[in-house]
């Protein structure tokens, strides 16, 4: 009886102070939209990956602003930016760095490569050989470089944005599924609509592209990103929504159209992406819609459709949509 009298009611969890965060992120979106016309979903996805602490693979036809979007996002942040053009002759040391002999000190000194930056744009990632790709993915996963027995950590925030062309395969090296899994998102960039393309023409008629990119105002600092990432981790998610994510991912492992389903890493990535989108919308809790919004980008590159189904015109996105349609949504 005494224990029941002394028992205090549980106080509700304090709300996260997200209104200033949402205002700042909305300004970043608007700043990027001044240069990137009609690709709001691409901008939102890149921002979500940044906030969730992941990496993104951007796929689309040439000329749909894949590289430009990555450069514009980098310019909205006061952070170090590096661009690496992947080519068939690129070696791991070309991106990681190498030890160089210093005759004055009679010692080897490590000269960091271009990967030592905070936001790294990899152009045409599938043009470099497998060993160079593997070196990049190791840095993405471990967030450090080990050369000659010495470990060099990457400076946070550390974000890799890689692009690839989905139709040009001559002289390219296909990314293995195990390495694709290192990307939190695979973002498909569509062609613009006629209205959006008209707006693009008007923008380029009135301004030079270098003028537009040079005029971008940096709005975020590395400290802001670290703070926002901590807030993302603190965004609430109910057991029901976690179960919803788990059921979606496990459904990929038993789907009759799929040769390979998604791993538990996909579940963690989907939860992180949903939390990031909740933060971007000014909410401190995840909804099922946040999960649905990110399912294609998180799961599409982590599953493999059976060859006979691909011949019937069924792709990974269609299978993910089918799974989302059939898994019961929590109330």
GUZAZA-484419 format. One record per residue (C-alpha): residue in one letter; x, y, z. Coordinates in steps of 0.2 Angstrom, whole numbers. Layout:
<pts>
PT   rest      c1      c2      c3
PT      a       X       Y       Z
...
</pts>
This chain:
<pts>
PT   rest      c1      c2      c3
PT      x       0       0       0
PT      x      14      12       5
PT      x      23       9     -11
PT      x       7      12     -21
PT      x       5      29     -12
PT      x      23      34     -15
PT      x      22      29     -33
PT      x      24      45     -44
PT      x      15      47     -61
PT      x      27      46     -75
PT      x      30      63     -83
PT      x      29      64    -101
PT      x      45      66    -111
PT      x      50      84    -114
PT      x      48      89    -132
PT      x      63      93    -142
PT      x      66     111    -147
PT      x      64     108    -166
PT      x      56     124    -172
PT      x      72     133    -174
PT      x      80     118    -182
PT      x      65     116    -195
PT      x      67     135    -199
PT      x      86     133    -203
PT      x      83     117    -213
PT      x      69     125    -223
PT      x      81     140    -227
PT      x      94     127    -233
PT      x      81     119    -244
PT      x      76     136    -251
PT      x      94     141    -254
PT      x      97     125    -264
PT      x      81     127    -274
PT      x      87     143    -281
PT      x      99     134    -291
PT      x      92     116    -292
PT      x      75     118    -301
PT      x      61     105    -299
PT      x      72      92    -289
PT      x      64      95    -271
PT      x      64      77    -267
PT      x      83      75    -272
PT      x      87      90    -260
PT      x      76      83    -246
PT      x      85      66    -248
PT      x     102      73    -248
PT      x      98      83    -232
PT      x      90      68    -224
PT      x     106      57    -227
PT      x     117      71    -220
PT      x     106      72    -204
PT      x     106      53    -202
PT      x     125      52    -204
PT      x     124      40    -219
PT      x     130      41    -237
PT      x     121      42    -253
PT      x     122      35    -271
PT      x     114      46    -284
PT      x     109      38    -300
PT      x     101      47    -315
PT      x     104      51    -333
PT      x     117      64    -338
PT      x     112      82    -336
PT      x      99      80    -322
PT      x     109      90    -309
PT      x     116      75    -299
PT      x     133      83    -297
PT      x     126     100    -296
PT      x     115      95    -282
PT      x     129      88    -272
PT      x     140     104    -274
PT      x     125     115    -270
PT      x     122     106    -254
PT      x     141     107    -249
PT      x     140     126    -252
PT      x     126     128    -240
PT      x     137     121    -226
PT      x     153     129    -220
PT      x     163     112    -222
PT      x     178     106    -232
PT      x     172      99    -249
PT      x     182      88    -260
PT      x     177      81    -278
PT      x     185      65    -285
PT      x     182      60    -303
PT      x     183      41    -303
PT      x     192      34    -318
PT      x     198      16    -323
PT      x     216      20    -319
PT      x     212      27    -302
PT      x     222      18    -288
PT      x     217      17    -269
PT      x     232      28    -264
PT      x     225      42    -276
PT      x     211      44    -265
PT      x     217      39    -248
PT      x     235      46    -248
PT      x     252      39    -247
PT      x     268      39    -237
PT      x     281      50    -245
PT      x     300      50    -239
PT      x     306      66    -232
PT      x     325      66    -235
PT      x     328      81    -223
PT      x     320      71    -208
PT      x     325      53    -216
PT      x     307      48    -212
PT      x     291      44    -221
PT      x     277      56    -220
PT      x     259      53    -224
PT      x     252      64    -237
PT      x     233      64    -235
PT      x     222      61    -251
PT      x     206      70    -257
PT      x     196      58    -246
PT      x     201      68    -231
PT      x     187      81    -232
PT      x     170      82    -224
PT      x     159      82    -239
PT      x     166      71    -253
PT      x     158      70    -271
PT      x     163      55    -280
PT      x     159      57    -299
PT      x     155      41    -308
PT      x     159      29    -294
PT      x     157      14    -306
PT      x     171      19    -317
PT      x     185      15    -305
PT      x     192      -3    -303
PT      x     185     -14    -288
PT      x     200     -12    -277
PT      x     198       7    -277
PT      x     180       5    -274
PT      x     184      -6    -260
PT      x     196       6    -252
PT      x     182      20    -253
PT      x     169       9    -245
PT      x     181       4    -231
PT      x     183      23    -227
PT      x     164      25    -228
PT      x     161      11    -215
PT      x     175      13    -203
PT      x     177      32    -205
PT      x     195      31    -204
PT      x     210      27    -215
PT      x     224      15    -210
PT      x     241      17    -220
PT      x     257       9    -215
PT      x     250       4    -198
PT      x     244      21    -193
PT      x     226      26    -192
PT      x     219      43    -197
PT      x     201      47    -192
PT      x     190      57    -203
PT      x     183      73    -197
PT      x     165      74    -194
PT      x     153      77    -202
PT      x     159      65    -215
PT      x     147      62    -230
PT      x     151      53    -246
PT      x     139      57    -261
PT      x     143      46    -276
PT      x     135      47    -293
PT      x     133      35    -307
PT      x     125      34    -324
PT      x     112      19    -326
PT      x     114      17    -344
PT      x     132      18    -349
PT      x     141       2    -345
PT      x     156       2    -356
PT      x     172       4    -346
PT      x     163       3    -329
PT      x     164      -9    -314
PT      x     148     -14    -307
PT      x     146     -11    -288
PT      x     144     -27    -279
PT      x     128     -29    -268
PT      x     138     -31    -252
PT      x     146     -14    -256
PT      x     130      -6    -262
PT      x     123      -9    -244
PT      x     135       3    -237
PT      x     125      17    -245
PT      x     110      23    -234
PT      x     101      29    -249
PT      x     101      26    -267
PT      x      92      41    -275
PT      x      84      40    -292
PT      x      84      57    -301
PT      x      71      58    -314
PT      x      70      70    -329
PT      x      61      86    -326
PT      x      43      90    -331
PT      x      40     102    -346
PT      x      36     115    -333
PT      x      52     112    -323
PT      x      62     112    -339
PT      x      55     128    -345
PT      x      60     136    -328
PT      x      77     129    -330
PT      x      79     137    -347
PT      x      73     154    -340
PT      x      85     153    -325
PT      x     100     149    -337
PT      x      94     163    -349
PT      x      95     176    -335
PT      x     110     169    -325
PT      x     126     160    -328
PT      x     128     144    -318
PT      x     144     149    -309
PT      x     135     165    -304
PT      x     121     156    -296
PT      x     133     143    -286
PT      x     145     157    -281
PT      x     130     167    -273
PT      x     124     152    -262
PT      x     125     157    -243
PT      x     132     145    -231
PT      x     119     142    -218
PT      x     125     127    -208
PT      x     141     124    -198
PT      x     149     107    -194
PT      x     144     110    -176
PT      x     126     112    -182
PT      x     126      96    -191
PT      x     133      87    -176
PT      x     119      95    -165
PT      x     106      90    -177
PT      x     112      72    -179
PT      x     111      71    -160
PT      x      93      77    -161
PT      x      89      64    -174
PT      x      95      50    -162
PT      x      83      57    -149
PT      x      68      58    -161
PT      x      55      46    -153
PT      x      49      30    -162
PT      x      35      19    -155
PT      x      37       0    -153
PT      x      23      -1    -166
PT      x      32       9    -179
PT      x      48      -1    -176
PT      x      38     -17    -178
PT      x      32      -9    -194
PT      x      49      -7    -201
PT      x      54     -24    -196
PT      x      39     -32    -205
PT      x      43     -22    -221
PT      x      61     -28    -221
PT      x      58     -46    -217
PT      x      45     -46    -230
PT      x      59     -43    -243
PT      x      67     -60    -237
PT      x      52     -70    -241
PT      x      45     -61    -257
PT      x      43     -73    -271
PT      x      49     -60    -284
PT      x      66     -58    -275
PT      x      82     -67    -275
PT      x      90     -57    -261
PT      x      81     -48    -247
PT      x      87     -34    -236
PT      x      98     -36    -221
PT      x      96     -29    -203
PT      x     107     -15    -208
PT      x      92      -9    -220
PT      x      81      -9    -205
PT      x      93       2    -195
PT      x      95      14    -211
PT      x      76      15    -213
PT      x      73      20    -195
PT      x      87      33    -196
PT      x      80      40    -212
PT      x      62      41    -205
PT      x      69      50    -189
PT      x      79      62    -200
PT      x      63      66    -210
PT      x      53      68    -194
PT      x      66      81    -189
PT      x      65      90    -205
PT      x      46      92    -203
PT      x      48      99    -186
PT      x      42      83    -177
PT      x      50      74    -162
PT      x      42      57    -167
PT      x      41      46    -181
PT      x      25      41    -191
PT      x      22      27    -203
PT      x      22      40    -217
PT      x      40      44    -213
PT      x      44      25    -215
PT      x      34      24    -232
PT      x      42      40    -239
PT      x      60      32    -237
PT      x      57      14    -241
PT      x      61      15    -259
PT      x      77      25    -257
PT      x      83      14    -242
PT      x      78      -4    -249
PT      x      78      -3    -268
PT      x      97      -6    -269
PT      x      98     -19    -256
PT      x      86     -31    -264
PT      x      89     -42    -280
PT      x      74     -46    -291
PT      x      74     -63    -299
PT      x      80     -63    -317
PT      x      64     -70    -324
PT      x      54     -56    -315
PT      x      66     -43    -322
PT      x      62     -49    -339
PT      x      44     -46    -336
PT      x      47     -28    -332
PT      x      47     -29    -313
PT      x      60     -19    -304
PT      x      65     -17    -286
PT      x      55      -1    -284
PT      x      39     -10    -289
PT      x      42     -24    -277
PT      x      45     -12    -262
PT      x      29      -3    -267
PT      x      20     -19    -267
PT      x      27     -24    -250
PT      x      22      -7    -242
PT      x       4      -9    -249
PT      x       2     -26    -241
PT      x      11     -24    -224
PT      x      -2     -18    -211
PT      x       1       0    -205
PT      x       1       3    -186
PT      x     -13      14    -179
</pts>
